[in-house]
Amino acid sequence: MSKHVLRLFIVAVALSLISPALSYGQESDKFEVFGGFSASHVDVGDDPFGLGSWAYGAIGELTWFATDWFGLGGEVAYHQYSPGIPPNIFVGGSIGVSQTTFLAGMRFRYKNSSRFVPSGRVMMGVGHASAAVRLTPRPGWGPPFHHDDSDNAFTVVLGGSLDINVSDRIAIRAIQPDIVITNYGDTSADLRVSTGLLVRF
């Protein structure tokens, strides 16, 4: 085999390997993976101790887009809150409130030539909230107090997001405000705000 033919063969092999990668980069993205920091309000049951407050945690979401603007996806989020122990009554203990949500639903995005991609979404699923109280009163104030409470509730999330494209595949989800509707004894509609990194493929 001559050097000329060998060179042509090497070039053909190289092009056959590079072409799929080039064509893949030109295809519209079908999947988005989002993960980041989130802050949410937590309500637990009838909340007799006034534990409901802002909780902080993480959120993750996977969305498959059937078209450029319509997608189906799922989300998992976890938030935890540990308020301080009331002063002058207790000498020790701990208080913890947490909520985990498992949701699925639809996302609608508006893709254009700019770096900014707004979207809206509707998600439904299950929320699990729990509270654990361990308190040690001062001497003479009675025995230690323990209380555990947990509940599951149908959960609906209505919200949207604004993404800022860094490249064709990477974006920053600048803000994702949601209204989280649950019913742990009483119906509540609480604000949740998230931000993080978005990867498309």
Protein Blocks (a to p, Z undefined) as FASTA:
>chain_A
ZZklmmmmmmmmmmmmmmmmmmmmmpccfbdcddddddddddehjllnopaccddddddd
ddddfblkbccddddddddddddddehkbgbdcddddddddddddddddddfbfbdcddd
dddddddddddddddddehiapcdddddddddddddddddddddfblmbccdfbacdddd
ddehiacddddddddddddZZ
